[in-house]
C-alpha cells in the first residue's frame, strides 16, 4: 500500500491538474494538437 504522505501527494497532483484544467477551459484557452494529445475534452 501507499503511505499517508504518498496518498496526499497523489491527491494534490490530481487536484492541481483538475484545477488548472478547469481554469484554462473556463477562460477559453486554446490548445494546439501537441498539447492535447492523449487527453479527451
Gaussian input, Z-matrix of N, CA and C with variables (Angstrom, degrees):
# hf/3-21g

backbone

0 1
 N
 C     1     B1
 C     2     B2     1     A1
 N     3     B3     2     A2     1     D1
 C     4     B4     3     A3     2     D2
 C     5     B5     4     A4     3     D3
 N     6     B6     5     A5     4     D4
 C     7     B7     6     A6     5     D5
 C     8     B8     7     A7     6     D6
 N     9     B9     8     A8     7     D7
 C    10    B10     9     A9     8     D8
 C    11    B11    10    A10     9     D9
 N    12    B12    11    A11    10    D10
 C    13    B13    12    A12    11    D11
 C    14    B14    13    A13    12    D12
 N    15    B15    14    A14    13    D13
 C    16    B16    15    A15    14    D14
 C    17    B17    16    A16    15    D15
 N    18    B18    17    A17    16    D16
 C    19    B19    18    A18    17    D17
 C    20    B20    19    A19    18    D18
 N    21    B21    20    A20    19    D19
 C    22    B22    21    A21    20    D20
 C    23    B23    22    A22    21    D21
 N    24    B24    23    A23    22    D22
 C    25    B25    24    A24    23    D23
 C    26    B26    25    A25    24    D24
 N    27    B27    26    A26    25    D25
 C    28    B28    27    A27    26    D26
 C    29    B29    28    A28    27    D27
 N    30    B30    29    A29    28    D28
 C    31    B31    30    A30    29    D29
 C    32    B32    31    A31    30    D30
 N    33    B33    32    A32    31    D31
 C    34    B34    33    A33    32    D32
 C    35    B35    34    A34    33    D33
 N    36    B36    35    A35    34    D34
 C    37    B37    36    A36    35    D35
 C    38    B38    37    A37    36    D36
 N    39    B39    38    A38    37    D37
 C    40    B40    39    A39    38    D38
 C    41    B41    40    A40    39    D39
 N    42    B42    41    A41    40    D40
 C    43    B43    42    A42    41    D41
 C    44    B44    43    A43    42    D42
 N    45    B45    44    A44    43    D43
 C    46    B46    45    A45    44    D44
 C    47    B47    46    A46    45    D45
 N    48    B48    47    A47    46    D46
 C    49    B49    48    A48    47    D47
 C    50    B50    49    A49    48    D48
 N    51    B51    50    A50    49    D49
 C    52    B52    51    A51    50    D50
 C    53    B53    52    A52    51    D51
 N    54    B54    53    A53    52    D52
 C    55    B55    54    A54    53    D53
 C    56    B56    55    A55    54    D54
 N    57    B57    56    A56    55    D55
 C    58    B58    57    A57    56    D56
 C    59    B59    58    A58    57    D57
 N    60    B60    59    A59    58    D58
 C    61    B61    60    A60    59    D59
 C    62    B62    61    A61    60    D60
 N    63    B63    62    A62    61    D61
 C    64    B64    63    A63    62    D62
 C    65    B65    64    A64    63    D63
 N    66    B66    65    A65    64    D64
 C    67    B67    66    A66    65    D65
 C    68    B68    67    A67    66    D66
 N    69    B69    68    A68    67    D67
 C    70    B70    69    A69    68    D68
 C    71    B71    70    A70    69    D69
 N    72    B72    71    A71    70    D70
 C    73    B73    72    A72    71    D71
 C    74    B74    73    A73    72    D72
 N    75    B75    74    A74    73    D73
 C    76    B76    75    A75    74    D74
 C    77    B77    76    A76    75    D75
 N    78    B78    77    A77    76    D76
 C    79    B79    78    A78    77    D77
 C    80    B80    79    A79    78    D78
 N    81    B81    80    A80    79    D79
 C    82    B82    81    A81    80    D80
 C    83    B83    82    A82    81    D81
 N    84    B84    83    A83    82    D82
 C    85    B85    84    A84    83    D83
 C    86    B86    85    A85    84    D84
 N    87    B87    86    A86    85    D85
 C    88    B88    87    A87    86    D86
 C    89    B89    88    A88    87    D87
 N    90    B90    89    A89    88    D88
 C    91    B91    90    A90    89    D89
 C    92    B92    91    A91    90    D90
 N    93    B93    92    A92    91    D91
 C    94    B94    93    A93    92    D92
 C    95    B95    94    A94    93    D93
 N    96    B96    95    A95    94    D94
 C    97    B97    96    A96    95    D95
 C    98    B98    97    A97    96    D96
 N    99    B99    98    A98    97    D97
 C   100   B100    99    A99    98    D98
 C   101   B101   100   A100    99    D99
 N   102   B102   101   A101   100   D100
 C   103   B103   102   A102   101   D101
 C   104   B104   103   A103   102   D102
 N   105   B105   104   A104   103   D103
 C   106   B106   105   A105   104   D104
 C   107   B107   106   A106   105   D105
 N   108   B108   107   A107   106   D106
 C   109   B109   108   A108   107   D107
 C   110   B110   109   A109   108   D108
 N   111   B111   110   A110   109   D109
 C   112   B112   111   A111   110   D110
 C   113   B113   112   A112   111   D111
 N   114   B114   113   A113   112   D112
 C   115   B115   114   A114   113   D113
 C   116   B116   115   A115   114   D114
 N   117   B117   116   A116   115   D115
 C   118   B118   117   A117   116   D116
 C   119   B119   118   A118   117   D117
 N   120   B120   119   A119   118   D118
 C   121   B121   120   A120   119   D119
 C   122   B122   121   A121   120   D120

   B1=1.4424
   B2=1.5142
   B3=1.2807
   B4=1.4605
   B5=1.5224
   B6=1.3185
   B7=1.4587
   B8=1.5305
   B9=1.3144
   B10=1.4645
   B11=1.5268
   B12=1.3227
   B13=1.4636
   B14=1.5280
   B15=1.3179
   B16=1.4665
   B17=1.5296
   B18=1.3204
   B19=1.4636
   B20=1.5229
   B21=1.3160
   B22=1.4612
   B23=1.5257
   B24=1.3206
   B25=1.4656
   B26=1.5234
   B27=1.3134
   B28=1.4685
   B29=1.5255
   B30=1.3221
   B31=1.4604
   B32=1.5216
   B33=1.3165
   B34=1.4610
   B35=1.5278
   B36=1.3147
   B37=1.4666
   B38=1.5210
   B39=1.3157
   B40=1.4643
   B41=1.5228
   B42=1.3109
   B43=1.4644
   B44=1.5195
   B45=1.3189
   B46=1.4639
   B47=1.5247
   B48=1.3334
   B49=1.4627
   B50=1.5200
   B51=1.3296
   B52=1.4594
   B53=1.5240
   B54=1.3194
   B55=1.4648
   B56=1.5232
   B57=1.3227
   B58=1.4675
   B59=1.5216
   B60=1.3163
   B61=1.4570
   B62=1.5281
   B63=1.3166
   B64=1.4600
   B65=1.5225
   B66=1.3093
   B67=1.4664
   B68=1.5245
   B69=1.3274
   B70=1.4699
   B71=1.5242
   B72=1.3190
   B73=1.4648
   B74=1.5246
   B75=1.3192
   B76=1.4603
   B77=1.5145
   B78=1.3229
   B79=1.4651
   B80=1.5176
   B81=1.3191
   B82=1.4605
   B83=1.5175
   B84=1.3230
   B85=1.4609
   B86=1.5239
   B87=1.3117
   B88=1.4601
   B89=1.5198
   B90=1.3246
   B91=1.4525
   B92=1.5161
   B93=1.3350
   B94=1.4629
   B95=1.5296
   B96=1.3226
   B97=1.4700
   B98=1.5297
   B99=1.3123
   B100=1.4671
   B101=1.5329
   B102=1.3344
   B103=1.4605
   B104=1.5281
   B105=1.3245
   B106=1.4623
   B107=1.5259
   B108=1.3059
   B109=1.4605
   B110=1.5318
   B111=1.3172
   B112=1.4539
   B113=1.5127
   B114=1.3315
   B115=1.4608
   B116=1.5124
   B117=1.3227
   B118=1.4655
   B119=1.5183
   B120=1.3218
   B121=1.4670
   B122=1.4916
   A1=111.29
   A2=113.12
   A3=120.97
   A4=110.30
   A5=115.47
   A6=119.93
   A7=108.87
   A8=116.01
   A9=120.28
   A10=111.03
   A11=117.01
   A12=121.20
   A13=111.09
   A14=117.45
   A15=121.13
   A16=111.31
   A17=116.76
   A18=120.89
   A19=109.93
   A20=116.85
   A21=121.06
   A22=110.64
   A23=117.83
   A24=121.65
   A25=111.68
   A26=117.17
   A27=121.18
   A28=109.98
   A29=116.59
   A30=120.54
   A31=112.15
   A32=117.78
   A33=121.05
   A34=111.78
   A35=117.35
   A36=121.05
   A37=110.34
   A38=116.82
   A39=121.28
   A40=111.11
   A41=117.09
   A42=121.34
   A43=111.47
   A44=116.97
   A45=120.48
   A46=110.64
   A47=117.36
   A48=120.86
   A49=110.03
   A50=117.10
   A51=121.07
   A52=111.60
   A53=117.49
   A54=122.21
   A55=110.98
   A56=116.67
   A57=120.89
   A58=110.65
   A59=116.91
   A60=121.51
   A61=110.62
   A62=117.46
   A63=120.72
   A64=111.78
   A65=117.79
   A66=120.70
   A67=109.68
   A68=117.01
   A69=121.30
   A70=111.05
   A71=117.46
   A72=120.49
   A73=110.89
   A74=117.69
   A75=121.97
   A76=113.02
   A77=116.69
   A78=121.20
   A79=112.31
   A80=116.96
   A81=120.50
   A82=113.96
   A83=116.82
   A84=120.70
   A85=108.84
   A86=115.92
   A87=120.23
   A88=109.72
   A89=115.58
   A90=122.12
   A91=109.56
   A92=116.29
   A93=118.79
   A94=108.86
   A95=116.23
   A96=121.30
   A97=112.76
   A98=117.41
   A99=120.95
   A100=111.16
   A101=116.65
   A102=120.58
   A103=112.89
   A104=117.87
   A105=119.99
   A106=113.09
   A107=116.77
   A108=120.37
   A109=109.89
   A110=116.13
   A111=121.28
   A112=114.71
   A113=118.19
   A114=121.64
   A115=109.75
   A116=116.44
   A117=121.86
   A118=108.11
   A119=116.44
   A120=121.32
   A121=110.06
   D1=177.88
   D2=179.69
   D3=-99.16
   D4=149.87
   D5=175.48
   D6=-76.90
   D7=166.56
   D8=177.78
   D9=-59.23
   D10=-39.53
   D11=179.90
   D12=-64.80
   D13=-40.50
   D14=178.56
   D15=-66.69
   D16=-39.90
   D17=177.39
   D18=-63.44
   D19=-43.23
   D20=177.64
   D21=-61.22
   D22=-43.93
   D23=179.58
   D24=-60.90
   D25=-44.16
   D26=178.17
   D27=-61.42
   D28=-44.20
   D29=179.18
   D30=-63.83
   D31=-41.67
   D32=-179.71
   D33=-65.40
   D34=-44.23
   D35=179.70
   D36=-63.95
   D37=-45.45
   D38=-179.75
   D39=-64.03
   D40=-44.15
   D41=179.65
   D42=-63.59
   D43=-42.45
   D44=179.96
   D45=-64.87
   D46=-42.63
   D47=177.92
   D48=-58.72
   D49=-47.55
   D50=-179.74
   D51=-63.28
   D52=-41.50
   D53=179.33
   D54=-61.07
   D55=-51.37
   D56=-178.42
   D57=-64.40
   D58=-39.18
   D59=178.92
   D60=-60.55
   D61=-45.56
   D62=-178.84
   D63=-69.28
   D64=-36.71
   D65=175.64
   D66=-61.15
   D67=-47.61
   D68=-179.19
   D69=-61.89
   D70=-45.57
   D71=179.52
   D72=-65.83
   D73=-39.30
   D74=179.48
   D75=-65.68
   D76=-31.29
   D77=179.20
   D78=-87.82
   D79=-4.36
   D80=178.40
   D81=77.11
   D82=26.93
   D83=178.26
   D84=-64.12
   D85=131.27
   D86=178.82
   D87=-96.20
   D88=138.36
   D89=-178.51
   D90=-110.29
   D91=146.37
   D92=174.89
   D93=-86.89
   D94=173.77
   D95=-175.64
   D96=-57.86
   D97=-39.90
   D98=-177.47
   D99=-67.02
   D100=-37.51
   D101=-177.18
   D102=-70.47
   D103=-30.64
   D104=-177.26
   D105=-99.35
   D106=3.67
   D107=-179.67
   D108=-59.87
   D109=124.69
   D110=178.61
   D111=91.08
   D112=-5.68
   D113=179.12
   D114=-110.85
   D115=148.40
   D116=176.67
   D117=-113.98
   D118=122.48
   D119=179.21
   D120=-114.16

